[in-house]
Amino acid sequence: MGGTMDDTKRQQRGNTRQRIQDVALELFAEQGYEKTSLREIAERLEVTKAALYYHFKTKEEILVSLFEDLTQPIEELIEWGKSQPRTLDTKQEIVRRYSEALAEALPLFRFVQENQATLKELRTGERFRERLLGLREILVDPHAALVDQVRCVSAVFTMHAGMIALNDLPGTDEEKREAVLEVATTLITEAHQATHTAATQGR
């Protein structure tokens, strides 16, 4: 029975941590990272600052934890991609999975888009850039022509832009995500096929 109580306590701590992350991200998005204080986060949560400090000592700790938790699927995707052959099927699957990861982390990526200046000052911004570089490395063939490298990079940024820049277009969020995924997949496919054709022709 003691084990069950320990499990319950761990779950409660986990739930509190998740609530802190959710509320902090809401406030960061509403009024900006710099203008949000730990006191405001605690007030919206209706907890004391001491209870908040138990989980996070600073705003940056909260932001780092958000990046670590919400971008973990991207880290796992990059590691998976590194272990796979550089086939078209692999690249298309990477793009599909990345689209899903972005959808899951949509609030965070909207925050990133709107607070780029702030992120440049924080180590989380550097980590995010590192992950984007890792994604590029598994999508871009090292001997691809420049135009095909641009196609691959554009596929990634097409998916990023699709989360932010398509709000005014008709259709549901899922319909727009599928349309963005189709465009990104087309870019990856064209780049791969052009590189493969050039290699077989000895250019």
C-alpha positions in Angstrom: 0.0 0.0 0.0 3.0 2.3 0.7 4.1 1.8 -2.9 0.7 2.9 -4.1 0.9 6.1 -2.0 4.4 6.9 -3.4 3.1 6.4 -6.9 0.2 8.8 -6.2 2.5 11.5 -4.8 4.8 11.2 -7.8 1.8 11.6 -10.1 0.6 14.6 -8.2 4.1 16.2 -8.5 4.1 15.4 -12.2 0.6 16.9 -12.6 1.6 20.1 -10.7 4.8 20.4 -12.9 2.6 20.1 -16.0 0.1 22.7 -14.8 3.0 25.1 -14.1 4.3 24.6 -17.6 0.9 25.0 -19.2 0.1 28.2 -17.3 3.6 29.7 -17.8 3.3 29.1 -21.6 -0.1 30.7 -21.6 1.3 33.8 -19.9 4.4 33.9 -22.0 2.3 33.9 -25.1 -0.2 36.5 -23.8 2.2 39.1 -22.5 5.7 38.0 -23.5 8.4 36.1 -21.7 10.1 39.3 -20.3 6.9 40.8 -18.9 5.8 37.6 -17.1 6.9 37.1 -13.5 7.0 34.0 -11.3 4.5 35.8 -9.0 2.0 36.1 -11.9 2.4 32.4 -12.7 1.8 31.4 -9.1 -1.3 33.7 -8.9 -2.9 32.2 -12.0 -2.2 28.7 -10.6 -3.6 29.8 -7.2 -0.5 28.5 -5.4 2.2 30.2 -3.3 5.5 31.2 -4.7 7.1 28.7 -2.4 5.0 25.9 -4.0 6.2 27.1 -7.4 9.8 27.2 -6.3 9.6 23.6 -5.3 9.5 22.7 -9.0 11.1 25.7 -10.7 13.4 28.4 -9.3 13.4 30.7 -12.4 11.4 31.5 -15.5 14.2 30.1 -17.6 14.0 26.8 -15.8 10.3 26.6 -16.8 11.1 27.5 -20.4 13.9 25.0 -20.6 11.6 22.2 -19.2 9.0 23.1 -21.8 11.5 22.8 -24.6 12.9 19.5 -23.2 9.5 17.9 -22.8 7.7 19.2 -26.0 10.7 18.8 -28.3 11.7 15.3 -27.1 9.8 13.6 -30.0 12.0 15.7 -32.4 15.1 14.6 -30.7 13.9 11.0 -30.9 13.0 11.5 -34.6 16.5 12.8 -35.4 18.1 9.8 -33.7 15.9 7.4 -35.6 16.6 9.2 -38.9 20.4 8.9 -38.3 20.0 5.1 -38.0 18.0 4.7 -41.3 19.2 4.5 -44.9 18.9 7.8 -46.8 16.1 6.6 -49.0 13.1 8.6 -50.2 10.8 6.5 -48.0 12.9 7.4 -44.9 12.9 11.1 -45.7 9.1 11.2 -46.4 8.6 9.4 -43.1 10.8 11.9 -41.3 8.7 14.8 -42.7 5.5 13.1 -41.7 6.7 12.5 -38.2 8.0 16.0 -37.9 4.7 17.4 -38.9 3.0 15.4 -36.1 5.6 16.6 -33.5 5.0 20.2 -34.5 1.3 19.8 -34.1 1.8 18.3 -30.6 4.0 21.2 -29.6 2.1 24.0 -31.4 1.8 26.4 -28.4 5.5 26.2 -27.9 6.4 26.8 -31.5 4.0 29.8 -31.7 5.8 31.2 -28.7 9.2 30.6 -30.4 8.0 32.4 -33.5 6.8 35.4 -31.6 9.7 35.7 -29.1 12.8 35.1 -31.3 14.7 38.1 -29.9 14.2 36.8 -26.3 15.3 33.3 -27.2 18.5 34.5 -28.7 19.5 35.5 -25.2 18.6 32.1 -23.7 20.3 28.7 -24.0 17.0 27.2 -25.0 17.3 29.1 -28.3 20.6 27.5 -29.0 19.3 24.0 -28.2 16.4 24.6 -30.6 18.8 25.7 -33.4 20.9 22.6 -32.7 17.8 20.4 -33.2 17.0 22.1 -36.5 20.5 21.5 -37.7 20.2 17.9 -36.7 17.0 17.6 -38.7 18.6 19.2 -41.7 21.5 16.8 -41.6 19.2 13.7 -42.0 17.2 15.3 -44.8 19.9 16.9 -47.0 22.1 14.6 -49.0 25.7 15.8 -48.6 26.4 15.8 -52.4 23.1 17.4 -53.4 23.1 20.4 -55.6 22.5 23.7 -53.8 19.0 24.1 -55.2 18.1 20.6 -53.8 19.6 21.5 -50.4 17.4 24.6 -50.5 14.4 22.5 -51.3 15.0 20.3 -48.2 15.6 23.3 -45.9 12.5 24.9 -47.4 10.4 21.8 -46.6 11.2 22.2 -42.9 10.5 25.9 -42.9 7.3 25.4 -44.9 6.0 23.3 -41.9 7.0 25.9 -39.5 5.4 28.7 -41.5 2.3 26.5 -41.9 1.7 26.7 -38.1 1.8 30.5 -38.0 1.1 32.0 -41.3 -2.0 30.1 -42.5 -4.5 31.2 -39.9 -6.4 33.3 -42.4 -6.7 30.6 -45.0 -9.9 28.6 -45.2 -10.1 25.1 -43.8 -9.6 23.4 -40.5 -6.3 23.2 -38.7 -6.0 19.5 -39.7 -6.8 20.3 -43.4 -4.1 23.0 -43.4 -1.6 20.7 -41.7 -2.2 18.1 -44.4 -1.8 20.6 -47.1 1.5 21.9 -45.6 2.7 18.3 -45.3 1.9 17.6 -48.9 3.9 20.7 -50.0 6.9 19.7 -47.7 6.8 16.1 -48.9 6.8 17.3 -52.6 9.9 19.4 -51.9 11.8 16.6 -50.3 10.8 14.2 -53.1 11.9 16.5 -55.8 15.2 17.1 -54.1 15.9 13.4 -53.6 14.9 12.5 -57.1 17.1 15.2 -58.6 20.1 14.2 -56.5 19.6 10.5 -57.4 19.2 11.3 -61.1 22.4 13.4 -61.1 24.3 10.6 -59.3 23.3 8.0 -61.8 24.2 10.2 -64.7 27.7 10.8 -63.2 27.3 14.5 -62.7 
